[in-house]
């Protein structure tokens, strides 16, 4: 125990007096023991509170997500009370590599992209309803994000996966099915699909299958809109999303495929030099997509279009390519034909435009009888898009 020192003059035999008496020492020890017991009880109560908050946070996330999904279903039923005609847009695509200024392929006989819609509502009504719906969805999504963020603050990483992964995966599966259905619909359904994915971006931004579908929705919006600046904006935003995705999922055929498509759409609004440069990027990613998923007819269709358009480059484009690159892009009509025939082999009737391209290839090669045959086969497919 501490003692009180005496002055030096007192000598070596001086006595030291304790600061506390024996009774005071016992009292201090009892008080310290009391404090330690309270700290232990407080720690236990805090742990119990954390456990309760973990379960509460998980319940809140589940309830808010269910409410958001139900709100979206009610909104769709309210806006579309009558059944609408569905259209198949499989064959409708942008010009993914455009190295000419528009004069090289004036004999195509069809528009390369676009969609039809069965809705009779006016553009003003659509915009007004969409703005209202966006406001509601933003509030709902913010609630989901807040609840999810609060729950993550309370639970460690392993426990977070156990609590949230099952509900998130189930919600993601339903979301992707709905997005695929809307993508295969008409213009208005494509707009709905784009808004649906955009509203859920912060929740599923780390999911590969979500990101490439969001990029696909950007491509759909690029095709739908008539405004040049909006087309460029949609293509640019989708391309940026996939650039991030490809850093993590370089082995995803869909990511490579839609990255190539968006690059091509964005190049339509660039200079000849930029379009030629994009042609190399497009070819690289389509080849990668075919390597990763060799049974996908869409990739062969895109590669066939690239080959056909490169084989029809004009004199100015060829000179520009030769001046800028040591090895300018090369492809023949025969290359294009082989890719389009591969599409028919994998999925007969995959695209009306694909059969038209086969006819054009045979025409260019001088086989008019085969060209007439494939034009007749193309006419057998339903006309569900502008092509």
Secondary structure, DSSP 4 states (H G I P E B T S, - for coil): --EEPPPGGG-TT---EESS-HHHHHHHHHHHHHHHHHHHHHHHHHHHHHHHHHHHHHHHHHHHHHHHHHHHHHHHHHH--S-------TT----S---S-S-TTTT--S-SS---------HHHHHHHHHHHHHHHHHHHHHHHHHHHHHHHHS-HHHHHHHHHHHHHHHHHHHHHHHHHHHTS-HHHHHHHHHHHHHTHHHHTT-HHHHHHHHHHHHHHHHH---HHHHHHHHHHHHHHHHHHHHH-TT-HHHHHHHHHHHHHHHTTS-HHHHHHHHHHHHHHHHHHHHH-TT-HHHHHHHHHHHHHHHT--HHHHHHHHHH-SS-----HHHHHHHHHHHHHHSTTS-HHHHHHHHHHHHHTT-HHHHHHHHHHHHHS---S--
